C-alpha cells in the first residue's frame, strides 16, 4: 500500500492522477479463515485492524451484506465524547476518544477528527444534579470534563437562547476534548489498513446461516458460498438479534430506528457540539456548513433506515426553541439508522453460549464515538479470551443483575 502524503499528491498531480491504487482489495472469499467478522462497519473493521496490529492475526475476513460502512457507520451524527457516569463506560469511551486523536496518523488516512468540544445542556434541576455528579465521577476517572454555568454556555455558543420559555439553559457538562470525525473516512481508513495487512474485506456477501458442531462454531453460510472459520465475531449493530438467532441464542436487546437530518449549508455559526437531552435534540455544524441534527430513538421497535416526518418535526420543534435561527433553515436530507438498545443502555462485548462466537452490540446511540475503543477491546477479547475493557460488558450481567446504568449519560430516549 502506497503511503498518502503531500509528496504523493504532488507526484500524482504531475502524472494526471493515473498512479493511485485502489484503497482496498475486492477479493473472492477463501474457504477458510482463522477469524470471520460479520459486519464491515466501523466496529467490525476496527476489530479486524487491532487483531492484526496488536496480535498478528491476519488471516481474517470481514464480510458485509451491503457495502462497506453502509449501516450505522455512515448514518450517524459523528459525535465523539467520553463523559459517561459509570467507571467501565468511561474507561471504554475514553480509550476510544484517545485513539481518535492519533487515528489519522496511525491509519495514514485523514479521518478529519475535530476536537471542537461537546456541551450537554442542563435544562432541568434534575439534569443539573446529574451532570454535576457526572463531572465529579469523571474527575475520579481521569476524564477531563467540567460543569459550566449558562453564561459560559452562551459564550461558547453565541447562537443559543438560554432563556427558553419551557426549558431554559441552566448550565451544561463541557468536554473540551470531545468533538466529531468524518464517519465514512473512519471506515475507509480501517478498511485500507486491514486490506494492506492481507485481510479480505468482502462486500455483497450476506450471511444466511451459522454452522456449529458440538457447541462450537465451524463457519458461516453466505450468499457467496460456505466459509469455515475458527472464531466468529458478530458485529452487526441493529441486526444483532437476527444474526444471533442463526447461531442458536437470543440477545437482551431491542432494535429501533434513530433518525437524523442536515440543513442546507450556511456560513460558520457554531464551532462546538451541543446536546440537549431533555428535549432530545443535538446539533453541530459540518465542515461543509450543514447543521447536523439528531434526536431520540423511535418509540417503537423497527428495522427501517428511512426518516419519518413526525419524528423530524418533534426534533426540530425542540431545537427551534433553543436555537431560534434554525427556524429559517431548509432541510437538505434526512435518514435513519437501526440501533440496538439494552435495558441498561450499555453495550455488550462478550463471549456467547456458542464456543468461539463473540458478539459486539447494544451500543444504542453511542456506537460511533466508541469505534476504535470497541475494536481495541473486542480484538483482545477474541484473541486472548478476556479483555479488561470488556469484563463488565458480558452477557452474564443480565442474568446476575449487574447492570451498568447509563440511561442519562447515554442520552437514549427511555
C-alpha positions in Angstrom: 0.0 0.0 0.0 1.4 3.4 -1.0 1.5 5.9 1.8 -0.6 9.1 1.4 1.4 12.3 1.8 1.7 15.8 0.3 4.5 14.4 -1.8 2.3 11.6 -3.2 -0.4 14.2 -4.1 2.2 16.4 -5.9 3.7 13.4 -7.7 0.2 12.2 -8.9 -0.8 15.7 -10.0 2.2 15.7 -12.3 1.0 12.5 -14.0 -2.7 13.4 -14.0 -3.5 11.1 -11.1 -3.0 7.9 -13.0 -1.0 6.1 -10.4 -3.4 5.9 -7.5 -4.1 2.3 -6.3 -7.5 1.0 -5.0 -7.8 1.9 -1.3 -8.6 -1.8 -0.5 -8.8 -5.1 -2.5 -12.0 -6.6 -3.6 -11.2 -10.4 -3.2 -13.2 -13.5 -3.6 -13.8 -15.3 -0.2 -11.4 -18.1 0.7 -12.6 -21.4 2.0 -11.2 -21.0 5.5 -10.1 -18.1 7.8 -8.8 -18.0 11.3 -11.4 -15.3 12.1 -14.5 -14.2 10.3 -16.1 -10.9 11.4 -19.7 -10.3 10.3 -20.2 -6.6 9.6 -17.9 -4.3 7.7 -18.9 -1.1 9.7 -16.6 0.8 11.9 -16.6 -1.6 14.8 -16.1 -4.7 12.7 -13.3 -3.1 10.7 -11.7 -1.7 13.9 -11.8 -5.2 15.5 -10.1 -6.7 12.5 -7.5 -4.0 12.4 -6.5 -4.4 16.0 -6.4 -8.2 15.7 -3.8 -7.7 13.0 -1.9 -4.8 14.6 -1.8 -6.0 18.2 -2.0 -9.8 18.0 -0.6 -10.6 14.5 -3.9 -12.4 13.5 -4.2 -11.5 9.8 -6.0 -14.5 8.2 -9.2 -12.6 8.7 -12.3 -11.9 6.6 -14.7 -9.0 7.2 -17.9 -9.8 5.4 -20.7 -7.4 4.7 -24.2 -7.9 3.2 -24.2 -4.5 1.6 -21.4 -2.0 1.1 -18.6 -1.1 3.5 -19.8 1.4 6.1 -23.3 1.4 4.7 -25.0 0.8 8.0 -24.9 2.9 11.1 -21.3 3.9 10.5 -22.4 6.1 7.5 -25.7 7.2 9.1 -24.7 8.8 12.4 -24.2 12.4 13.5 -20.4 11.8 14.2 -20.3 13.0 17.9 -17.3 11.8 20.0 -17.2 12.1 23.8 -16.3 10.1 26.8 -18.2 11.8 29.7 -20.0 8.7 31.0 -21.0 8.2 34.6 -20.1 4.6 35.3 -16.4 3.6 35.5 -16.5 0.8 32.9 -18.2 3.0 30.4 -15.9 5.9 31.0 -12.8 3.7 30.6 -14.1 2.3 27.3 -15.2 5.6 25.8 -12.1 7.4 26.9 -9.9 4.8 25.3 -11.9 5.4 22.1 -11.5 9.2 22.3 -7.8 9.0 22.9 -7.4 6.6 19.9 -9.3 9.1 17.7 -6.7 11.7 18.4 -4.0 9.8 16.7 -6.1 7.8 14.2 -5.3 9.8 11.1 -1.5 9.2 11.8 -2.0 5.5 12.7 -4.0 4.7 9.6 -2.3 7.1 7.2 -5.8 8.3 6.3 -7.3 11.7 7.3 -10.4 10.9 9.4 -10.9 14.7 10.0 -11.0 14.4 13.7 -12.1 17.8 15.1 -11.8 18.1 19.0 -14.1 21.1 19.0 -15.7 20.3 22.3 -19.1 18.9 23.4 -21.7 20.5 25.7 -24.5 18.5 27.2 -27.1 21.1 28.2 -28.7 21.0 31.6 -32.3 22.3 31.2 -33.9 21.0 34.4 -32.8 20.9 38.0 -32.6 17.1 37.7 -30.1 17.4 34.9 -28.1 20.0 36.8 -27.6 17.5 39.7 -27.0 14.6 37.3 -24.3 16.4 35.3 -22.6 17.7 38.4 -22.5 14.1 39.6 -21.0 13.0 36.3 -18.4 15.8 36.4 -17.3 14.5 39.8 -17.2 10.9 38.6 -15.2 12.0 35.5 -12.7 13.7 37.8 -12.1 10.4 39.6 -11.9 8.5 36.3 -9.3 10.8 34.8 -11.7 12.1 32.2 -11.4 15.9 31.7 -14.9 17.5 31.9 -16.4 20.4 33.9 -19.8 21.7 34.8 -20.3 25.2 33.4 -23.0 27.9 34.0 -25.3 29.4 31.5 -23.1 32.5 30.8 -20.2 30.2 29.8 -22.6 28.2 27.6 -23.7 31.4 25.9 -20.0 32.4 25.4 -19.2 29.1 23.7 -22.4 29.1 21.6 -23.5 32.6 20.8 -26.5 31.5 18.7 -28.1 29.7 21.7 -31.2 31.0 23.5 -30.5 30.4 27.2 -33.9 31.9 28.3 -36.2 29.4 26.6 -39.8 29.6 27.9 -40.1 25.9 28.5 -36.6 24.7 29.1 -34.1 27.5 29.9 -30.4 26.6 29.9 -29.3 26.2 33.5 -25.7 25.1 32.6 -24.0 22.2 30.9 -21.4 19.4 31.1 -18.5 20.6 28.9 -15.8 18.2 27.5 -13.3 20.3 25.6 -11.6 17.3 24.0 -14.7 15.8 22.6 -15.8 16.6 19.1 -16.5 15.0 15.7 -14.8 13.0 12.9 -15.8 12.0 9.4 -17.7 8.8 9.8 -17.1 7.5 6.3 -13.4 8.2 6.5 -13.1 6.1 9.7 -14.5 3.1 7.9 -12.4 3.7 4.8 -9.2 4.2 6.8 -9.7 1.0 8.7 -10.6 -1.0 5.5 -7.5 0.3 3.8 -5.3 -0.7 6.7 -6.9 -4.1 7.0 -6.5 -4.8 3.3 -2.9 -3.8 3.5 -2.3 -6.5 6.2 -3.7 -9.1 3.9 -7.2 -9.3 5.3 -10.2 -9.8 3.0 -13.0 -7.2 3.0 -15.8 -8.9 1.2 -18.9 -6.8 0.3 -22.2 -8.0 -1.1 -21.9 -11.2 1.0 -24.9 -11.7 3.2 -24.7 -14.3 5.9 -27.6 -16.8 5.7 -26.6 -19.2 8.4 -24.0 -20.0 11.1 -22.7 -23.6 11.2 -21.9 -25.1 14.6 -20.8 -28.6 15.7 -20.8 -29.8 19.3 -21.5 -26.3 20.6 -18.6 -24.8 18.7 -18.6 -22.6 15.6 -17.4 -24.2 12.3 -18.2 -21.5 9.8 -20.9 -19.4 8.1 -23.1 -19.9 5.1 -23.2 -16.8 2.8 -24.7 -15.7 -0.4 -21.3 -16.3 -1.9 -20.8 -19.8 -0.5 -19.6 -21.6 2.6 -16.8 -20.1 4.7 -15.1 -22.0 7.5 -13.5 -20.3 10.5 -12.0 -21.0 13.9 -13.5 -17.9 15.5 -16.5 -15.7 14.6 -17.3 -12.1 15.6 -20.9 -10.8 15.3 -20.6 -7.0 14.8 -23.8 -6.0 13.0 -25.4 -3.3 15.1 -29.2 -3.2 14.7 -29.3 -6.7 13.2 -27.5 -8.4 16.1 -30.6 -10.3 17.3 -31.2 -11.7 13.8 -27.7 -13.0 13.4 -27.6 -14.3 16.9 -30.6 -16.4 16.3 -28.7 -18.1 13.4 -26.2 -19.2 16.0 -29.0 -20.5 18.3 -29.1 -17.9 21.1 -31.0 -14.8 21.9 -29.8 -11.3 22.9 -31.4 -9.0 25.5 -31.7 -6.1 23.0 -34.4 -4.2 21.1 -33.8 -2.7 17.7 -35.2 0.8 16.9 -34.6 3.5 14.4 -32.6 6.6 15.2 -33.2 9.4 12.8 -31.2 12.4 11.8 -31.2 15.3 9.2 -29.0 18.0 7.9 -29.9 21.6 6.9 -28.8 23.5 3.8 -25.2 24.7 4.2 -24.7 28.1 5.8 -21.8 30.2 6.9 -19.9 29.2 10.1 -22.0 30.0 13.2 -21.3 27.2 15.7 -18.0 25.6 16.4 -18.9 23.2 19.2 -21.3 20.2 19.5 -24.4 20.8 21.6 -26.6 18.0 23.0 -30.0 18.8 24.7 -31.3 15.6 26.2 -34.3 17.0 27.9 -35.9 17.9 24.6 -33.9 15.2 22.7 -32.1 17.3 20.1 -28.5 17.7 19.3 -26.7 19.7 16.7 -23.3 20.5 15.3 -22.1 22.2 12.1 -20.2 20.2 9.5 -17.2 21.4 7.5 -19.5 22.0 4.6 -21.7 24.3 6.6 -24.6 22.0 7.1 -26.3 21.9 10.6 -26.2 18.2 11.5 -29.2 17.4 13.7 -30.2 14.3 15.6 -32.8 13.3 18.2 -34.1 10.5 20.3 -34.9 6.9 19.2 -38.2 6.0 17.8 -40.9 4.9 20.3 -41.4 1.5 18.8 -39.3 -1.4 17.5 -38.5 -1.4 13.8 -35.7 -2.0 11.3 -36.2 0.9 9.0 -33.4 3.1 7.6 -35.7 5.9 6.4 -36.7 9.1 8.2 -40.2 10.0 9.2 -41.7 13.5 9.2 -43.4 13.2 12.6 -40.0 12.5 14.3 -38.2 15.2 12.4 -41.0 17.6 13.5 -40.5 16.6 17.1 -36.7 17.1 17.0 -36.8 20.4 15.1 -39.5 21.8 17.3 -37.2 21.2 20.3 -34.2 22.8 18.7 -36.1 25.8 17.4 -36.7 26.9 20.9 -33.1 26.6 21.9 -31.6 27.8 18.6 -34.2 30.2 17.1 -32.1 30.8 13.9 -32.7 27.2 12.7 -36.4 28.0 12.1 -35.3 29.8 8.9 -33.3 26.9 7.5 -34.4 24.4 4.9 -33.9 20.7 5.4 -31.4 19.2 2.9 -31.9 15.5 3.6 -32.9 13.1 6.3 -32.2 9.4 7.1 -32.5 6.7 9.7 -30.2 4.0 11.2 -31.0 0.9 13.2 -29.7 0.8 16.7 -29.9 -2.0 19.2 -30.6 -0.9 22.8 -30.1 -2.9 26.0 -32.1 -2.5 29.2 -29.2 -0.6 31.0 -28.3 1.4 27.9 -24.7 -0.1 27.9 -23.2 -2.3 25.2 -22.5 -6.0 25.1 -18.9 -7.1 24.3 -18.9 -10.7 25.2 -18.4 -14.4 24.6 -21.6 -16.2 23.8 -23.2 -19.7 24.5 -21.5 -20.9 21.3 -17.8 -21.6 21.8 -15.6 -19.2 19.8 -18.5 -16.9 18.9 -18.2 -13.4 20.2 -20.7 -10.5 20.0 -20.4 -6.8 19.9 -23.7 -5.0 20.1 -26.1 -2.9 22.2 -24.5 0.5 21.7 -27.7 2.3 21.3 -27.0 5.9 20.2 -23.3 5.7 21.3 -21.8 3.5 18.7 -19.7 5.8 16.5 -17.9 7.5 19.4 -16.8 4.1 20.7 -15.5 2.7 17.4 -11.7 2.5 18.0 -12.1 1.6 21.7 -14.6 -1.1 20.8 -12.4 -2.6 18.2 -9.4 -2.4 20.6 -11.3 -4.3 23.3 -13.1 -6.7 21.1 -9.8 -7.7 19.4 -8.2 -8.5 22.7 -11.3 -10.5 23.8 -11.3 -12.6 20.6 -7.5 -13.1 20.6 -7.0 -13.9 24.4 -10.4 -14.8 25.6 -10.5 -11.9 28.1 -10.0 -8.1 27.9 -10.0 -5.7 30.9 -12.2 -3.2 29.0 -14.9 -5.8 28.3 -15.0 -7.5 31.6 -18.1 -5.6 32.8 -19.9 -5.8 29.5 -20.5 -9.5 29.3 -23.9 -11.2 28.7 -23.8 -12.7 32.1 -24.5 -9.3 33.7 -28.2 -9.5 32.7 -28.5 -12.9 34.4 -26.7 -11.7 37.5 -28.5 -8.3 37.7 -25.1 -6.5 37.5 -26.3 -3.6 35.3 -24.3 -0.6 34.1 -26.9 2.1 34.1 -26.1 4.8 31.5 -29.7 5.9 30.8 -28.8 9.5 31.4 -25.2 9.8 30.2 -26.1 7.8 27.0 -28.8 10.3 26.1 -31.1 7.5 24.9 -34.8 8.1 24.8 -36.4 5.9 27.5 
